[in-house]
Amino acid sequence: MKGLILYDSIYGNTENIAQAIGGTFGPPDDIAMLRVGDVMPDHFTGLNLLIIGSPTQRFRPTIAISNLLKGISKNSLKGVKITAFDTRLTWSEISKTPVLAFFVKLYGDNAYAARPISNSLKNKGGELIVPPEGFFVEGMKGPLIQGELERAAVWAKRIIAEM
Ligand SMILES: Cc1cc2nc3c(=O)[nH]c(=O)nc-3n(C[C@H](O)[C@H](O)[C@H](O)COP(=O)(O)O)c2cc1C
């Protein structure tokens, strides 16, 4: 099985989650972990699994992840299993800022990065195998809340079970 975990990370938290997910896979799976800036068209050749992760910034994936998604052509993910993850603030942090709380209440999961990423991958023909997931940071720059790396490994096991 050939898989790719593609992520963006400004402060390292999403990268740590990507590593926890990638580290859960083992032989014979061939899983590459790549920062969004390092991806080449070749990396998509023969893929069975594509997982994309992004920090949530201003209710969205980062610009680099959004641009990458725009560059994936329609139907090119036919036969590829996909899912997505993000890192995000906890509700108790968000609720301290009324404007943030307003948008999160209004848009729900669409006010974070993972759901829009997985919707975009589905639109390109990918098959969603496990629902997109968010992992929590304590403040704007992190760190991750305790236990999130372990939760990422559990999420990865659900993906492995679907392969
Ligand atoms: C400019 C900026 C905007 C952000 N906007 C949001 C947001 O809309 N919702 C949210 O949950 N977290 C938001 N955050 C917190 C990020 O989710 C947090 O920085 C990210 O999870 C850290 O991941 P990284 O270390 O991989 O960059 C924002 C952070 C920054 C710096």
The ligand as an SDF file (V2000), in Angstrom:
LIG
                    3D

 31 33  0  0  0  0  0  0  0  0999 V2000
   -3.2550   33.8240   12.0610 C   0  0  0  0  0  0  0  0  0  0  0  0
   -3.8710   32.6760   12.8210 C   0  0  0  0  0  0  0  0  0  0  0  0
   -5.2310   32.4330   12.6920 C   0  0  0  0  0  0  0  0  0  0  0  0
   -5.8130   31.3650   13.3810 C   0  0  0  0  0  0  0  0  0  0  0  0
   -7.1370   31.1270   13.2170 N   0  0  0  0  0  0  0  0  0  0  0  0
   -7.7030   30.0590   13.8570 C   0  0  0  0  0  0  0  0  0  0  0  0
   -9.0910   29.7420   13.6600 C   0  0  0  0  0  0  0  0  0  0  0  0
   -9.8100   30.3820   12.9010 O   0  0  0  0  0  0  0  0  0  0  0  0
   -9.5910   28.6750   14.3260 N   0  0  0  0  0  0  0  0  0  0  0  0
   -8.8310   27.8940   15.1630 C   0  0  0  0  0  0  0  0  0  0  0  0
   -9.3560   26.9380   15.7420 O   0  0  0  0  0  0  0  0  0  0  0  0
   -7.5130   28.1710   15.3710 N   0  0  0  0  0  0  0  0  0  0  0  0
   -6.9480   29.2320   14.7360 C   0  0  0  0  0  0  0  0  0  0  0  0
   -5.6120   29.5020   14.9250 N   0  0  0  0  0  0  0  0  0  0  0  0
   -4.7990   28.6230   15.7690 C   0  0  0  0  0  0  0  0  0  0  0  0
   -4.1450   27.5840   14.8710 C   0  0  0  0  0  0  0  0  0  0  0  0
   -5.0720   26.5510   14.6310 O   0  0  0  0  0  0  0  0  0  0  0  0
   -2.8370   27.0540   15.4660 C   0  0  0  0  0  0  0  0  0  0  0  0
   -1.8760   28.0560   15.2400 O   0  0  0  0  0  0  0  0  0  0  0  0
   -2.4190   25.7730   14.7720 C   0  0  0  0  0  0  0  0  0  0  0  0
   -3.2050   24.7170   15.2050 O   0  0  0  0  0  0  0  0  0  0  0  0
   -0.9870   25.4800   15.0180 C   0  0  0  0  0  0  0  0  0  0  0  0
   -0.5790   24.5160   14.0750 O   0  0  0  0  0  0  0  0  0  0  0  0
    0.9350   24.5310   13.5520 P   0  0  0  0  0  0  0  0  0  0  0  0
    1.7930   24.5190   14.7690 O   0  0  0  0  0  0  0  0  0  0  0  0
    1.0560   23.2630   12.7800 O   0  0  0  0  0  0  0  0  0  0  0  0
    1.1380   25.7460   12.7250 O   0  0  0  0  0  0  0  0  0  0  0  0
   -5.0210   30.5560   14.2380 C   0  0  0  0  0  0  0  0  0  0  0  0
   -3.6480   30.8180   14.3430 C   0  0  0  0  0  0  0  0  0  0  0  0
   -3.0770   31.8540   13.6660 C   0  0  0  0  0  0  0  0  0  0  0  0
   -1.6020   32.1120   13.8310 C   0  0  0  0  0  0  0  0  0  0  0  0
  1  2  1  0
  2  3  1  0
  2 30  2  0
  3  4  2  0
  4  5  1  0
  4 28  1  0
  5  6  2  0
  6  7  1  0
  6 13  1  0
  7  8  2  0
  7  9  1  0
  9 10  1  0
 10 11  2  0
 10 12  1  0
 12 13  2  0
 13 14  1  0
 14 15  1  0
 14 28  1  0
 15 16  1  0
 16 17  1  0
 16 18  1  0
 18 19  1  0
 18 20  1  0
 20 21  1  0
 20 22  1  0
 22 23  1  0
 23 24  1  0
 24 25  2  0
 24 26  1  0
 24 27  1  0
 28 29  2  0
 29 30  1  0
 30 31  1  0
M  END
$$$$
